[in-house]
Amino acid sequence: MEYVLIGKIVTTFGLKGELKIDVYTDFTEERFKTGSDVYIKDGDEYRLFKIASKRYHKERLLVAFKDHQDINLIEKYKGHKIYKAKSDIKPLKEGEYYFDDLTGLNVLYDDRLLGRVQSVEEGIRYNFLRVSLSDDKTILIPFIDNFTERVDLKEKKIIVKNLEGLL
């Protein structure tokens, strides 16, 4: 089975097994829908959980899992990543990408390798590519048409433009 990364457990919240989640998807309501299945990657294994409840607290998503609504049952998953089965997700439209698809791609600027996508970070208006450069520095590049010329998943590269003020 293939999986799509949708979030990361930051910490626990309260004694009833709620978890604070860093969300890595633009489709939060759909991916974390009450009653739906998610998977937590634990070592090499993906463990199935059913979402019992979700709510927001100070702009952070809080999630509880069915049969795990006790801090003692869930605390061990702090720092783990949360996934959906790819088969449970509607296909994306042309020009849309999963964060996982972009992570690790080479970033080219002016026909030379600038760096590699370390992560995709969700912003208020648009997302950013965190690109690690060859000198161990990182930069954030807005993932919008003004800066992204082309994404080629087959060749594992993103060609960017208009970076004069960012570098």
Secondary structure, DSSP 8 states (H G I E B T S, - for coil): --EEEEEEEEEEETTTTEEEEEE--S-HHHHT-TT-EEEEEETTEEEEEEEEEEEEETTEEEEEETT--SHHHHGGGTT-EEEEEGGGS----TT---HHHHTT-EEEETTEEEEEEEEEE--SSS-EEEEEETTS-EEEEE-STTTEEEEETTTTEEEE---TTT-
